[in-house]
Amino acid sequence: MRINLPTPRTLVRFLLCFVAGLHVLSLGGNYLYHGLGHHNVIPAFAWWTTFFNVDKEKNLPTWFSGALLLLAAYVLWEIANNVAARGEKYAKHWRILSVVFAFLSMDEITQMHEMSRKMGLVNLGKASYLSWIVVAAPFVLVFCVSYLKFLFHLPMRTRLLVAGGGVLFVLGAVGMEVVGAFVGRDVSGNVAPGTGYMEYLLAASVEELCEMLGVITFFYAMSSYLYERQQQDALAAPGAPVQLAAARSRRQPVAAGTARHGDTAAR
């Protein structure tokens, strides 16, 4: 099934506004609840602060992140179809990348990577909940190295956007995750209430913001790449030049009419 998406810029603007709204609601609600101690601003205020909290699971930010990764997987699959239709190489690479993003979407929603902490695969003391990074790092490194040639075949602009998105995502998923391990969080993943929680939530918010912006940057790179290829295919289709000329003539009816009147007057 093919989905008719808005233009890349329009869609990215919407995604960025949604991310900004999520973080304002998350930090604002939790500051009122934990920082100022206002627990009854609205009915079920505690539930609402959890529902918008970017560091919690099974809530709106988690569903948004999962949907965003799944949308990226869809765009990657469409690129694979386009590449295969043209008979170009790397169609298999695009499909594998799509499957990886679909898996990441499922992981984001189900929090499967949290199992490494609960199973105690790596003992890191206070930061034991970061054991998933130690487990995943070798696989990520091998995958990135195997895709270097694929990356360098992309246009320069797309390549830079992909690299920038990757840096942002890793900065959040690994860098800020490590910071969060030493800002009010213990082995069980619990945090102290009040000011201690707000300190931790600030670090967690930066982490989630970097991850979301990283995925959005990558999505923009891929959706723009797909959009440009589809535009090229449309122009190369039979009858496209004739249709383009007709469209241009329809944009200038007044000028054409003026010219006819001018010719009549000259006669």
Beta strands, then each sheet from edge to edge (+ up, - down):
end
